[in-house]
Amino acid sequence: MKKYNLIFLSNAKLLLSKRFFNSWQEIQSFYEDYMTSIEFNSLEEVNDYLCFEYNLTIEQASILTAKINAAKYDIELTF
């Protein structure tokens, strides 16, 4: 899979993950509340998606995703 995954959980959480997964089925096995996920090659792609889907500015999206660099694997995105 790609370098980053946005993972949507049924408990209304949205995670940004840099864990390596071979498939969405593997993600589903890892997260109990898994609903769906979207793959991205870069944080720039993630930020563009967040701007489009959540009507954020690029600055707002960048602040949300910047924390992934310091995280071991995942961060929760909260708006």
Secondary structure, DSSP 8 states (H G I E B T S, - for coil): --SEEEEEETTS-EEEE----SSHHHHHHH-TTEEEEEEESSHHHHHHHHHHHH---HHHHHHHHHGGGTSSSEEE---
